[in-house]
Amino acid sequence: DLRSRQGRFEEAEQLLEGLGPDGPAEAARPRAAALLARGEPELAREVLERALAEVPPTATTAAALLALLVDVHLAAGRPDGAAAAADALGEVAAGAPRHHYVHAAAALAQGRACLAQGTGDPRACLRRALAGFARAGMPVEVARARLAQAWTELDYTDRAKDELLEVTSITGDRSNVSPLDTLYLDAINA
């Protein structure tokens, strides 16, 4: 698992070779991460779902599997699947009140699912994820949460830009537009 978390997927696969496709649940996360990195989200999903069938649904051991399952669904273009996995991860977090990593992972998954679906408040989820990963002392996960937060900012910026462009096309006459908004429109249209 360490090799896959470091992005060393080939090494992780070499270590997992002898286990076969139905290896122990502990090997599922690194195997699925390697499959996802190779662009095989369907196989990654199958590996994760087999492993999840072997652990109690609200056990903290399911958390890392569910977090990766969210990534797999997003990579495959299935935001509803990502939301379902994020909800399941939220249930795991509800049963582990003092486990900062699980709560932060659930918040990150929920934020990413909200962002993909265009629903909810991804910013609030990502703020909770940042705080939780910081409390858990997990700098790589803090960086992932910050990246997801940056994506929300880009998404909202793009939406705002699109709305301003729509306003421009609707209101050809700018006499009713404030001077500040006129400057924004001029900058976008430049």
Disulfide bonds with the S-S distance in Angstrom:
none
